[in-house]
């Protein structure tokens, strides 16, 4: 396993870390995560299923350490401009300032309230995740969100959100959408002018993507395929599948993330050391890992994604 000094030298930027407070118990607050990452020269995009993390990171750390996000679950306003307005409202380093800061956000399509998620799990929150049963809602009672109308076309609200993401040059992540939704929203995003797109944890069973799908999506402008450490552990996806995709897609259009922050998961630096070790064991060299886990994420967040 890499030493902490070797990890620090990679200057990783994790595109997918969960923080609390949240209904789901979390390992980190924004402050505790920032402290842990700073010790190893890492940064992370911080995610919460229930609130925009702009509010949680305000005054805690700059984008070199923590990048905020909003997840378009019904709890946050859904696939609607209200969710983006709410997130922007929290982008203020000083509570007394008039206008929000013009910082880049990651905008995730729905996760827990995605129709595909509810259909797959039968509920939004699984009590196995440490959630008290009274906070979990079954599929028949939950408000499901989809980017598609009944005729299979993007909803007007989805198109409005995609235009806003393009106008603000934010990063779009596909969340827990189904395969047809992912293709529709990526095509719609590119048409709207979105330049920064992440296909979220591409092997997540809810997504229903195979290698050919991942290759097809990765060939579109600004689209990167994400592979997450925690998805392998929880959903039993062998790391050989990750390597298969990396070889087919190419490291230049792939990003690696932990999807960490759960109480049962390792601390983020430890997760990375284990993740990198598994990939090296399967023949992925350290230069490719640096590209996927440092250079590509930083290009998506701070540079030219093309």
N, C-alpha and C positions, 0 to 999 in steps of 0.2 A: 504494500500500500504506500502511496505517496506520503512523504513527510509533510508537516504543516508548512515548512519553508518552501517545498516544491509547489504546494498548492497555492501559496501566496504569490509565487512567481508567475502563475498562470493568469492572475488578475481576472478571475471569472466574474461573469454577470448572469445571475440566475433569473430567468424570465418568469418564474412561477413559484412563489412562496406564500403560504397562507399565514395571516396574522389575526389576532383577536384584539379586543373581545368580540365574541361571536357565539351563537347558540352552540356551535360545535366547539368543544374545548380545544384550545390551541396552545402550542408550545411557546409562542412568542407574542409579545406586544411589538409595536413599531420600535420602541426604544431598545428593548432587549435584543431584537434582531439586528438593529443598526450597530450595537456594541459588539455583537459576535462577529458580524461581517467585517467591521473596520479592522479587527485584529488580524484578518487574513487578506486584506486588500480586495474584498469582494463587494459587489453590489447586487441588488435584487429588485425585481418588480414585486410589489406586495399586493395580495389579493384577499378579498373578503366577500363571501357570498351575499351578505346582508346590507352592507353599507359601503359607499365609496371610500377608498382608503386615503383619499385626499385629506379627509378630516383626521385620520389616524397618524399621518406622517407630518402634518403641519407643525413646523417648529422643531421637528425631531432630527431630520437629516436631509441633505440635498440629494439631487438625482444621481450624483456619483455613487451614493450608497443605497438610497431607496427611491424607486419610481412608483408613483401611485397609479391606481386603476379604478375602474368601475365595472361591475358585472351586471348585465342587463336582466337580472332576475326581477320577478314581480315585486320583491321586497324593496328594490332600489328604484322602481319606476318602470321596469319592464323594457321592452324594445320600443322605446319612446324617447323623444327629445327631453322629457322631464328628467330622465336618468342622467343625461349629460349635463343638464342645467344644475342638478343637484351636485354632481361631482365637481363642476367648475366652481360652485359656490364655496367649496372647501379648499380651493387652491389659493389660500391667502396665508402668507407667513405672518402677517400682522392682522389681528381681528378687526382693527380699526380702519384698514385700508379700504378704499372704495371699490376698486376693480380687482378681479382675480388675476393671479400671476398667469402668464402665458406659457405654462409648462406642458410638456407632452404627457398624455395619458395613454395607458393601455386600456382598450375597451373590449371586454369579453362579452360575447354573445351569451345568452342564458346558460346557466349550469344546473342548479338544483330545480329550477322551475321550467327548464326546457321540456317540451313534450317528449322528446326522445329519452331524456333522463327518467321522466316519470313512467313512461311505458316500460323501460328496461328494469327499473328497480321496484316499481309499484308504489313508490312514495318519494317524497323529496329528501328526507333525512333518514338515514338508516340508524336505528338504535345501536347497532354494532359499532358505530363511530363514536360512541360515548355520549349520545344525545338522550336526554330523558324522553320517554315515549310521548309525553304530552306535548312536546314541541315538534313532533313529526307528523306530517300530513300525508294521507294516502292519495293515490292518483285520482280517485273519483272526487275528492274534495278540494284538491289543490288547483290553483289557477295555472294551467299549462300555457307556455309561451312558445310560439313558432314564428320563424321568419317567413313562412309561406302561407298564402291564401289556400282555400280549398281547391282552386284550379292549378295549384303548384307554382304560381308566380310569387315573387316577393311582395310582401304587404307594403302598403304606402308608408307605414311607420318605419319599416325596415329601410326603405329607400331614403327616407328623411334622415335617419340616423347615419347611414352610410355617407350621405352627402356632408353631414356635419363632421364626421370623422375625417373625410377628405379635406374639407376646408381648414380644419385645425391641424392637419398632418399628424393625427394620432395613429397609434398602432391598433389594428383590429386583430382580435384573437377569436377563434370560432367556438370556444366553449364546449358545451355538451350537445351540440347539434347532431342530427342524423346525417348520413352520407348525402342524400339529396339536398338537404338544407345547406350543408357545407359547400357543395358545388354551386348552388344558387347564390349564396351570400358572397362567395369569393368572386364569382363572375360579376355580380352586382356591384361589389366594392371596386373592382378594377374599372368597371364602366363609370362609376361615380368619381374616380380619380384617387382612390386610396392607394398609397404607395408602400405601406408597411403592413404585412399580413402574416399572421402565424396560424397554422393549422394545429390546434391545441391537441397535445398528447395523442398523436396520430394512431397509436395502437389501442387506445381506450375502447373497450368493447361497444360502448354506446355509439361511437362514431361510425363503426362498420366499414372502415376503409381498408383496402388491401394495398399491396406494394404498388400495383399498377395505378391505383387511384392517387397514391402519394406522389408517384413520379409525374403523373399528369398535372396535379396541382402545383408541384414545385416548378414546373416549366413556365408557369404564368409569372408575369412581372411582379416583383416585390413579395412573392410568397415563399415562406420558409416552413419546413416540416419540423414539428417539435416532438422530441422523445423524452419522457419523464421517468426518472428513477422510481418514484413511488408507484406508478402504474404497473411496473413490472412486479414489484413486491406484492401488491394487493390483488391484482387481477391475473397474476400468474403468467404474464407474457415473458417468454424466454428472451434473454438479451441477444440471442442469435437472430431474432426477428428484427431487433434494432439495427444490428449490423447489416442484415440483408437490406433494410431500407436505406441505410447510410450509403452502402455501395451502389444501390440503384439510383438514388436521388442525387448523391454527391454531397460531400461535406460542405461545399460552398452554399448549399441551399437547405442545410439542416441546422437546427439549434437543439442544444441539450439543456434540460432543466431538471430540478429535483421534484417539483410539485410537493415540497415538504412543508413542515410546520405543524404536522399532526402530533398529538401527544405520544403516539406509538412509534413515530418515525425518529430517525437519528437526528442529532443536531446537523445543521446544514453543512458545515465543513466536513463532518464525518461522512455524511451521505455522499458528498462529492468524492471524497477519497475512495470510498467503496465503489461508487459508480465508475469512476475513471479506471480503477483496478479491473473491474469486470470487462470493460471495453478493451483495455490493453490485453487482457488474457485472450480475447477473441481476435486479436490482431489489428485493432485500431491504434494507429500511432499517435504519439502525444501532440504532434503538430496539427493533425486533423481534429483532435479533441480541443486544442486551444482555439482553432478556427470556429468550431461549433458551439463552444461554451464561453468564449470571451469575445472574439472578433465579430462574429455574426450578430450576437445579441447587442453589442455596442453599436454596430452599424444600424441595426433596426431602431434603436432608441435615440441615438445621437448623431448618426451620420447619414450617408446616402445609401438607402437600402438596395439600390440597383448596382 
